[in-house]
């Protein structure tokens, strides 16, 4: 009996999100016939006062259940699996587990797929069961950083949502049971701010998950008919107290009314960010 119990626990541990439950009473199995999908498990609970068995004709799982005990069998493949309690009499102690091909699915969408560093994004989707209480795991893979996993629970209609704040370009996937959504990538631009701090003097602040110190910024001015045109460059430096904040002070002489804006090309921001630009100011 101890050996059988160990086998049952091992089988039960492989069960995935889907499951069904059967109660064993003095009259038999309730319900006797259950339907699940491949990869699911079915549990039996002995609600009687005597020992009961669950033996399958075409499955290796065998359960011996003391009163009040619960255990389960996993069904990784499709088919119809008949079972019975060989020591009990009566038609109520026969049943069938019907296993269909797993057709579960989960969707994934984002409120925005292009963000500025520091902004939040809402991920959302729906599971194929359309029911509340299902578990969805959101897998985040940020560029150059370890993968993380967050589990959320579906609400009415099988809907789920998760607020995230990606700090670099991040790929997301949603996992529900054995189903995984296609990957969705949220791109990030560094947050670049341009301020005028004195006559002809300007401050650029660049926020990102890592320091941009040593990178080059393009100082541009608006030219009618040509857009923003680079007329000089400057280097960023780090702040001692906040090393991931990069700054540049520069002096430039332009005509009154000139629109100025900072641009950082892809070659400067790196593979984990998109190129970015600041707000514009009028001199």
C-alpha positions in Angstrom: 0.0 0.0 0.0 2.8 2.4 0.8 4.4 1.7 -2.6 1.1 2.4 -4.3 0.8 5.7 -2.5 4.2 6.9 -3.6 3.3 6.1 -7.2 0.1 8.0 -6.9 1.9 11.1 -5.5 4.4 11.1 -8.3 1.6 10.9 -10.9 -0.4 13.6 -9.2 2.6 15.9 -9.1 2.7 16.1 -12.9 -0.8 17.4 -13.2 -1.3 20.7 -14.9 -3.8 23.5 -14.4 -6.9 21.6 -15.5 -8.5 19.1 -13.2 -11.7 17.3 -12.3 -12.9 15.8 -9.0 -14.8 12.6 -8.2 -16.3 11.8 -4.8 -16.5 8.2 -3.6 -19.6 7.4 -1.5 -21.2 4.1 -0.3 -23.2 4.1 -3.5 -20.4 4.6 -5.9 -18.5 7.3 -7.8 -20.0 10.8 -8.1 -19.8 11.7 -10.9 -18.6 8.4 -12.4 -17.8 9.8 -15.8 -15.6 12.9 -16.2 -14.1 14.7 -19.2 -10.7 16.5 -19.1 -8.0 17.5 -21.6 -4.6 16.0 -22.1 -2.2 17.0 -19.4 -5.0 17.4 -16.8 -5.5 15.4 -13.6 -8.5 13.8 -11.9 -8.7 13.5 -8.2 -10.8 11.0 -6.1 -11.9 11.7 -2.5 -13.1 8.9 -0.3 -16.2 10.2 1.5 -17.1 6.7 2.7 -16.2 5.1 6.0 -14.4 2.1 4.4 -11.3 1.8 2.1 -12.0 2.2 -1.6 -9.8 1.5 -4.6 -9.6 3.2 -8.1 -8.1 0.8 -10.6 -7.9 1.5 -14.3 -8.3 -1.1 -17.1 -6.0 0.8 -19.5 -4.0 3.1 -17.3 -1.2 2.4 -14.9 -2.5 4.6 -12.1 -3.9 2.7 -9.1 -5.3 4.4 -6.0 -6.0 2.9 -2.6 -7.8 5.5 -0.5 -8.5 5.4 3.2 -11.6 7.3 4.5 -11.3 11.1 3.9 -8.2 10.5 1.8 -7.8 12.3 -1.6 -5.4 11.4 -4.4 -5.2 11.8 -8.2 -4.1 10.5 -11.5 -2.6 12.5 -14.4 -3.7 11.9 -18.0 -1.0 13.1 -20.4 -2.6 11.5 -23.5 -6.0 11.4 -25.1 -8.4 8.5 -25.0 -11.2 6.9 -22.9 -9.9 5.3 -19.7 -12.3 3.0 -17.8 -11.9 2.4 -14.0 -13.6 0.7 -11.2 -13.4 -0.3 -7.5 -12.7 -4.1 -7.8 -13.7 -4.7 -4.2 -17.0 -2.9 -4.3 -20.3 -4.2 -5.7 -22.8 -2.3 -7.7 -22.8 -0.5 -11.1 -22.1 2.8 -9.3 -18.4 1.7 -8.8 -17.6 1.9 -12.5 -16.7 5.0 -14.5 -14.8 6.5 -17.4 -12.3 9.4 -17.8 -12.5 10.8 -21.3 -9.4 12.8 -22.3 -9.7 15.2 -25.2 -6.8 17.0 -27.0 -5.7 20.0 -25.0 -7.1 23.1 -26.7 -6.5 25.7 -24.1 -5.2 29.0 -25.3 -4.4 32.5 -23.9 -4.1 35.8 -25.5 -1.7 38.7 -24.7 -2.0 42.4 -25.6 -0.3 45.6 -24.3 -1.8 49.0 -23.8 1.4 50.4 -25.5 4.3 48.7 -27.2 6.5 51.8 -27.4 7.3 53.5 -24.0 9.4 56.2 -22.5 11.6 55.0 -19.5 9.5 55.1 -16.3 6.1 54.7 -17.9 3.8 51.8 -17.0 2.2 49.4 -19.4 -0.9 47.3 -18.9 -0.7 43.7 -20.2 -4.0 41.9 -20.7 -5.6 38.9 -22.3 -8.2 36.1 -22.1 -8.0 32.4 -21.4 -10.0 30.0 -23.6 -12.0 28.6 -20.7 -13.6 32.1 -20.3 -13.9 31.4 -16.6 -12.7 33.3 -13.4 -10.2 31.8 -11.1 -7.7 30.5 -13.6 -4.0 31.0 -13.2 -2.0 32.8 -15.9 1.8 33.2 -15.7 3.3 36.3 -17.3 7.0 35.6 -18.4 9.1 38.7 -18.8 12.5 38.6 -20.6 14.2 42.0 -20.4 17.2 42.5 -22.8 20.4 41.4 -21.0 18.6 40.7 -17.7 17.2 37.5 -16.1 13.7 36.2 -16.9 11.0 36.9 -14.3 7.6 35.3 -13.8 4.4 36.7 -12.3 1.2 34.8 -11.7 -2.2 36.5 -12.0 -5.8 35.2 -11.6 -8.5 35.6 -14.2 -11.7 37.5 -13.5 -15.2 37.1 -15.0 -15.0 36.0 -18.6 -11.5 34.6 -18.2 -10.0 38.0 -18.5 -6.7 38.9 -16.8 -4.5 42.0 -16.6 -1.1 43.0 -15.1 0.5 46.4 -14.7 4.2 46.3 -15.6 7.0 48.9 -15.8 9.7 47.7 -18.2 13.0 49.4 -17.7 14.6 48.1 -21.0 13.3 46.5 -24.1 11.3 43.5 -22.8 9.7 40.5 -24.4 6.5 39.1 -22.7 4.7 35.8 -23.0 1.5 34.6 -21.2 1.3 31.0 -20.1 -1.9 29.1 -19.3 -1.7 25.4 -18.5 0.3 24.0 -21.5 -0.6 27.0 -23.8 1.7 29.9 -24.3 0.8 33.1 -26.2 3.0 34.5 -29.0 5.7 36.8 -27.7 5.0 40.5 -27.4 7.9 43.1 -27.2 7.6 46.4 -25.5 10.3 48.9 -26.7 11.7 51.6 -24.4 13.2 54.9 -25.2 15.4 56.7 -22.6 13.7 59.6 -20.9 15.5 62.8 -22.1 14.7 66.2 -20.7 16.1 69.6 -21.9 16.0 72.7 -19.7 17.3 76.2 -20.0 19.1 77.0 -16.8 20.6 80.4 -17.6 21.2 82.7 -20.6 22.7 80.5 -23.3 23.1 77.7 -20.8 21.2 74.4 -20.9 20.9 71.2 -19.0 20.1 67.7 -20.4 19.0 64.9 -18.1 18.8 61.3 -19.4 17.1 58.7 -17.3 17.5 54.9 -18.0 18.1 51.7 -16.2 21.8 52.1 -16.6 24.2 55.0 -16.9 24.6 56.7 -20.3 27.7 58.5 -19.2 30.2 58.9 -22.0 27.5 58.7 -24.7 27.1 61.5 -27.2 24.0 63.6 -27.6 23.1 65.6 -30.7 22.0 69.2 -30.1 19.5 70.1 -32.8 17.6 73.2 -33.9 14.5 73.4 -36.0 15.1 74.6 -39.6 12.0 75.3 -41.6 11.7 72.8 -44.4 14.3 70.5 -43.0 13.1 69.7 -39.5 15.5 69.3 -36.6 19.1 69.5 -37.7 22.2 68.7 -35.6 24.6 71.6 -35.2 26.8 70.4 -32.4 27.2 67.5 -29.9 28.0 67.0 -26.2 29.0 64.2 -23.9 26.9 62.9 -21.0 28.3 62.5 -17.5 27.0 60.5 -14.5 25.7 61.9 -11.2 27.5 60.6 -8.2 24.3 60.2 -6.1 22.2 58.7 -8.8 24.6 56.8 -11.2 21.9 55.8 -13.6 21.0 59.4 -14.2 23.2 61.0 -16.9 23.5 64.8 -17.4 25.2 67.3 -19.7 25.6 71.1 -19.2 26.3 73.0 -22.4 26.5 76.6 -23.6 25.3 77.6 -27.1 24.5 80.8 -28.8 21.4 80.7 -31.1 19.0 83.3 -32.3 16.0 84.2 -30.1 13.0 82.1 -31.1 15.1 79.1 -32.1 13.6 75.7 -31.2 16.1 73.4 -29.6 15.8 69.6 -29.0 18.2 66.8 -28.0 18.5 63.6 -29.9 20.2 60.3 -29.0 20.7 58.0 -31.9 20.5 54.2 -31.7 24.3 53.9 -31.8 24.5 55.7 -28.5 21.6 54.3 -26.5 22.5 50.6 -27.1 20.5 47.5 -28.0 18.2 47.6 -25.0 16.7 51.0 -26.0 15.4 52.7 -29.0 16.7 56.1 -30.1 15.1 59.0 -28.3 14.6 62.7 -28.2 13.8 65.3 -25.6 11.1 67.9 -25.4 11.8 71.1 -27.4 12.4 74.5 -25.9 12.3 77.9 -27.5 15.4 80.0 -26.9 
